[in-house]
Amino acid sequence: MAQRKYCKNTVPGRQGRGKKYPARVRAEVVMAMIGTNSICAVARKYGVPESTIRSWVAEEAKKPGGRSQPERRWAQRHR
């Protein structure tokens, strides 16, 4: 896997501390991370802190099957 680029967390969260982002937002962010190598760009686009994105991507990678669920969906759609 390519090395991800990290930058200073310049995006404050929109949800407020302790509130969860909708599942749709999480899925879109993880899919965007699959398509790009810039966590900074994804954080700015969706308004989600970089630390949150990193934890979501790590959680998806730990799921059974080797690929994250969004990666499997993307692969199925682009066969």
TIVO-2410 file (N, C-alpha, C; in nm, 3 decimals):
# residues 79
REC num residu      c1      c2      c3 atome chaine
REC   1      M   0.084  -0.117   0.000     N      A
REC   1      M   0.000   0.000   0.000    CA      A
REC   1      M   0.089   0.124   0.000     C      A
REC   2      A   0.051   0.222  -0.076     N      A
REC   2      A   0.130   0.345  -0.086    CA      A
REC   2      A   0.126   0.422   0.046     C      A
REC   3      Q   0.231   0.495   0.070     N      A
REC   3      Q   0.239   0.575   0.191    CA      A
REC   3      Q   0.141   0.691   0.180     C      A
REC   4      R   0.059   0.710   0.280     N      A
REC   4      R  -0.038   0.820   0.281    CA      A
REC   4      R   0.031   0.948   0.325     C      A
REC   5      K  -0.013   1.059   0.270     N      A
REC   5      K   0.041   1.188   0.309    CA      A
REC   5      K  -0.044   1.246   0.421     C      A
REC   6      Y   0.022   1.297   0.522     N      A
REC   6      Y  -0.048   1.358   0.634    CA      A
REC   6      Y  -0.006   1.504   0.644     C      A
REC   7      C  -0.098   1.587   0.680     N      A
REC   7      C  -0.066   1.727   0.697    CA      A
REC   7      C  -0.129   1.775   0.828     C      A
REC   8      K  -0.101   1.896   0.863     N      A
REC   8      K  -0.155   1.952   0.985    CA      A
REC   8      K  -0.308   1.948   0.978     C      A
REC   9      N  -0.370   1.904   1.084     N      A
REC   9      N  -0.516   1.893   1.086    CA      A
REC   9      N  -0.577   2.032   1.083     C      A
REC  10      T  -0.619   2.073   0.966     N      A
REC  10      T  -0.674   2.207   0.948    CA      A
REC  10      T  -0.825   2.208   0.942     C      A
REC  11      V  -0.887   2.091   0.954     N      A
REC  11      V  -1.032   2.081   0.940    CA      A
REC  11      V  -1.094   2.050   1.076     C      A
REC  12      P  -1.170   2.142   1.131     N      A
REC  12      P  -1.240   2.110   1.254    CA      A
REC  12      P  -1.361   2.024   1.221     C      A
REC  13      G  -1.396   1.935   1.308     N      A
REC  13      G  -1.513   1.850   1.284    CA      A
REC  13      G  -1.641   1.931   1.282     C      A
REC  14      R  -1.737   1.887   1.206     N      A
REC  14      R  -1.866   1.957   1.196    CA      A
REC  14      R  -1.968   1.902   1.295     C      A
REC  15      Q  -1.943   1.785   1.348     N      A
REC  15      Q  -2.042   1.716   1.429    CA      A
REC  15      Q  -2.044   1.760   1.574     C      A
REC  16      G  -1.935   1.804   1.625     N      A
REC  16      G  -1.927   1.832   1.768    CA      A
REC  16      G  -1.878   1.707   1.840     C      A
REC  17      R  -1.816   1.726   1.950     N      A
REC  17      R  -1.753   1.616   2.022    CA      A
REC  17      R  -1.855   1.512   2.066     C      A
REC  18      G  -1.825   1.385   2.035     N      A
REC  18      G  -1.908   1.274   2.081    CA      A
REC  18      G  -2.024   1.239   1.989     C      A
REC  19      K  -2.050   1.319   1.888     N      A
REC  19      K  -2.160   1.288   1.796    CA      A
REC  19      K  -2.106   1.209   1.678     C      A
REC  20      K  -2.187   1.116   1.629     N      A
REC  20      K  -2.142   1.031   1.518    CA      A
REC  20      K  -2.183   1.091   1.385     C      A
REC  21      Y  -2.095   1.066   1.287     N      A
REC  21      Y  -2.128   1.105   1.150    CA      A
REC  21      Y  -2.223   1.000   1.093     C      A
REC  22      P  -2.311   1.040   1.002     N      A
REC  22      P  -2.399   0.942   0.938    CA      A
REC  22      P  -2.319   0.836   0.864     C      A
REC  23      A  -2.372   0.715   0.855     N      A
REC  23      A  -2.304   0.604   0.787    CA      A
REC  23      A  -2.274   0.640   0.642     C      A
REC  24      R  -2.362   0.715   0.578     N      A
REC  24      R  -2.342   0.755   0.439    CA      A
REC  24      R  -2.215   0.840   0.425     C      A
REC  25      V  -2.194   0.933   0.518     N      A
REC  25      V  -2.076   1.019   0.514    CA      A
REC  25      V  -1.950   0.935   0.534     C      A
REC  26      R  -1.956   0.844   0.631     N      A
REC  26      R  -1.842   0.758   0.658    CA      A
REC  26      R  -1.805   0.675   0.533     C      A
REC  27      A  -1.906   0.616   0.468     N      A
REC  27      A  -1.882   0.535   0.349    CA      A
REC  27      A  -1.821   0.620   0.237     C      A
REC  28      E  -1.873   0.741   0.217     N      A
REC  28      E  -1.820   0.829   0.112    CA      A
REC  28      E  -1.675   0.866   0.139     C      A
REC  29      V  -1.644   0.895   0.266     N      A
REC  29      V  -1.507   0.934   0.302    CA      A
REC  29      V  -1.411   0.818   0.280     C      A
REC  30      V  -1.449   0.698   0.322     N      A
REC  30      V  -1.362   0.582   0.305    CA      A
REC  30      V  -1.342   0.553   0.157     C      A
REC  31      M  -1.448   0.563   0.078     N      A
REC  31      M  -1.435   0.542  -0.067    CA      A
REC  31      M  -1.343   0.647  -0.129     C      A
REC  32      A  -1.354   0.771  -0.084     N      A
REC  32      A  -1.267   0.877  -0.136    CA      A
REC  32      A  -1.122   0.848  -0.102     C      A
REC  33      M  -1.097   0.791   0.015     N      A
REC  33      M  -0.960   0.757   0.053    CA      A
REC  33      M  -0.904   0.644  -0.032     C      A
REC  34      I  -0.991   0.557  -0.079     N      A
REC  34      I  -0.946   0.449  -0.168    CA      A
REC  34      I  -0.902   0.508  -0.301     C      A
REC  35      G  -0.972   0.611  -0.345     N      A
REC  35      G  -0.943   0.670  -0.476    CA      A
REC  35      G  -0.832   0.773  -0.478     C      A
REC  36      T  -0.792   0.823  -0.361     N      A
REC  36      T  -0.688   0.926  -0.358    CA      A
REC  36      T  -0.586   0.893  -0.249     C      A
REC  37      N  -0.474   0.956  -0.255     N      A
REC  37      N  -0.370   0.933  -0.154    CA      A
REC  37      N  -0.357   1.053  -0.063     C      A
REC  38      S  -0.447   1.151  -0.075     N      A
REC  38      S  -0.436   1.274   0.002    CA      A
REC  38      S  -0.543   1.282   0.110     C      A
REC  39      I  -0.503   1.252   0.231     N      A
REC  39      I  -0.597   1.261   0.342    CA      A
REC  39      I  -0.639   1.407   0.365     C      A
REC  40      C  -0.549   1.499   0.333     N      A
REC  40      C  -0.579   1.642   0.350    CA      A
REC  40      C  -0.696   1.685   0.261     C      A
REC  41      A  -0.691   1.642   0.134     N      A
REC  41      A  -0.795   1.680   0.039    CA      A
REC  41      A  -0.930   1.621   0.079     C      A
REC  42      V  -0.929   1.496   0.123     N      A
REC  42      V  -1.054   1.431   0.164    CA      A
REC  42      V  -1.110   1.499   0.288     C      A
REC  43      A  -1.023   1.532   0.384     N      A
REC  43      A  -1.067   1.600   0.506    CA      A
REC  43      A  -1.131   1.734   0.474     C      A
REC  44      R  -1.069   1.810   0.384     N      A
REC  44      R  -1.125   1.940   0.346    CA      A
REC  44      R  -1.258   1.924   0.273     C      A
REC  45      K  -1.264   1.829   0.181     N      A
REC  45      K  -1.385   1.812   0.100    CA      A
REC  45      K  -1.506   1.776   0.185     C      A
REC  46      Y  -1.487   1.684   0.281     N      A
REC  46      Y  -1.600   1.635   0.360    CA      A
REC  46      Y  -1.613   1.702   0.497     C      A
REC  47      G  -1.514   1.782   0.536     N      A
REC  47      G  -1.521   1.849   0.666    CA      A
REC  47      G  -1.508   1.754   0.783     C      A
REC  48      V  -1.429   1.648   0.765     N      A
REC  48      V  -1.409   1.547   0.869    CA      A
REC  48      V  -1.262   1.555   0.912     C      A
REC  49      P  -1.234   1.556   1.042     N      A
REC  49      P  -1.094   1.561   1.087    CA      A
REC  49      P  -1.012   1.443   1.036     C      A
REC  50      E  -0.885   1.470   1.009     N      A
REC  50      E  -0.796   1.366   0.957    CA      A
REC  50      E  -0.785   1.248   1.051     C      A
REC  51      S  -0.784   1.273   1.181     N      A
REC  51      S  -0.773   1.164   1.278    CA      A
REC  51      S  -0.894   1.071   1.267     C      A
REC  52      T  -1.010   1.126   1.242     N      A
REC  52      T  -1.131   1.045   1.226    CA      A
REC  52      T  -1.120   0.960   1.100     C      A
REC  53      I  -1.072   1.020   0.992     N      A
REC  53      I  -1.057   0.947   0.865    CA      A
REC  53      I  -0.959   0.833   0.883     C      A
REC  54      R  -0.845   0.859   0.949     N      A
REC  54      R  -0.747   0.754   0.971    CA      A
REC  54      R  -0.807   0.638   1.050     C      A
REC  55      S  -0.886   0.668   1.152     N      A
REC  55      S  -0.945   0.560   1.232    CA      A
REC  55      S  -1.049   0.483   1.151     C      A
REC  56      W  -1.127   0.552   1.067     N      A
REC  56      W  -1.226   0.483   0.985    CA      A
REC  56      W  -1.159   0.389   0.886     C      A
REC  57      V  -1.052   0.437   0.821     N      A
REC  57      V  -0.981   0.354   0.723    CA      A
REC  57      V  -0.919   0.233   0.792     C      A
REC  58      A  -0.862   0.253   0.911     N      A
REC  58      A  -0.801   0.142   0.985    CA      A
REC  58      A  -0.907   0.039   1.026     C      A
REC  59      E  -1.024   0.086   1.070     N      A
REC  59      E  -1.132  -0.005   1.108    CA      A
REC  59      E  -1.180  -0.087   0.988     C      A
REC  60      E  -1.192  -0.022   0.873     N      A
REC  60      E  -1.236  -0.093   0.752    CA      A
REC  60      E  -1.133  -0.198   0.710     C      A
REC  61      A  -1.006  -0.165   0.725     N      A
REC  61      A  -0.899  -0.257   0.684    CA      A
REC  61      A  -0.895  -0.381   0.773     C      A
REC  62      K  -0.942  -0.370   0.897     N      A
REC  62      K  -0.940  -0.482   0.991    CA      A
REC  62      K  -1.054  -0.581   0.967     C      A
REC  63      K  -1.152  -0.542   0.889     N      A
REC  63      K  -1.267  -0.630   0.866    CA      A
REC  63      K  -1.224  -0.754   0.789     C      A
REC  64      P  -1.293  -0.867   0.810     N      A
REC  64      P  -1.256  -0.992   0.742    CA      A
REC  64      P  -1.259  -0.979   0.591     C      A
REC  65      G  -1.170  -1.051   0.525     N      A
REC  65      G  -1.168  -1.053   0.380    CA      A
REC  65      G  -1.051  -0.977   0.320     C      A
REC  66      G  -0.971  -0.912   0.401     N      A
REC  66      G  -0.853  -0.844   0.350    CA      A
REC  66      G  -0.882  -0.706   0.294     C      A
REC  67      R  -0.990  -0.690   0.224     N      A
REC  67      R  -1.029  -0.560   0.171    CA      A
REC  67      R  -1.135  -0.500   0.261     C      A
REC  68      S  -1.142  -0.369   0.260     N      A
REC  68      S  -1.249  -0.304   0.334    CA      A
REC  68      S  -1.379  -0.320   0.255     C      A
REC  69      Q  -1.489  -0.308   0.323     N      A
REC  69      Q  -1.619  -0.325   0.258    CA      A
REC  69      Q  -1.638  -0.228   0.142     C      A
REC  70      P  -1.604  -0.097   0.157     N      A
REC  70      P  -1.619  -0.008   0.041    CA      A
REC  70      P  -1.531  -0.049  -0.076     C      A
REC  71      E  -1.411  -0.102  -0.048     N      A
REC  71      E  -1.325  -0.149  -0.157    CA      A
REC  71      E  -1.390  -0.265  -0.230     C      A
REC  72      R  -1.452  -0.357  -0.157     N      A
REC  72      R  -1.519  -0.471  -0.220    CA      A
REC  72      R  -1.635  -0.423  -0.307     C      A
REC  73      R  -1.713  -0.327  -0.256     N      A
REC  73      R  -1.826  -0.274  -0.334    CA      A
REC  73      R  -1.775  -0.207  -0.461     C      A
REC  74      W  -1.668  -0.128  -0.447     N      A
REC  74      W  -1.613  -0.059  -0.563    CA      A
REC  74      W  -1.564  -0.159  -0.666     C      A
REC  75      A  -1.496  -0.263  -0.622     N      A
REC  75      A  -1.443  -0.365  -0.713    CA      A
REC  75      A  -1.556  -0.437  -0.785     C      A
REC  76      Q  -1.666  -0.463  -0.716     N      A
REC  76      Q  -1.779  -0.530  -0.779    CA      A
REC  76      Q  -1.842  -0.443  -0.886     C      A
REC  77      R  -1.852  -0.312  -0.858     N      A
REC  77      R  -1.913  -0.222  -0.956    CA      A
REC  77      R  -1.826  -0.198  -1.077     C      A
REC  78      H  -1.695  -0.211  -1.064     N      A
REC  78      H  -1.604  -0.178  -1.173    CA      A
REC  78      H  -1.539  -0.301  -1.236     C      A
REC  79      R  -1.610  -0.409  -1.241     N      A
REC  79      R  -1.559  -0.532  -1.306    CA      A
REC  79      R  -1.580  -0.524  -1.454     C      A
***
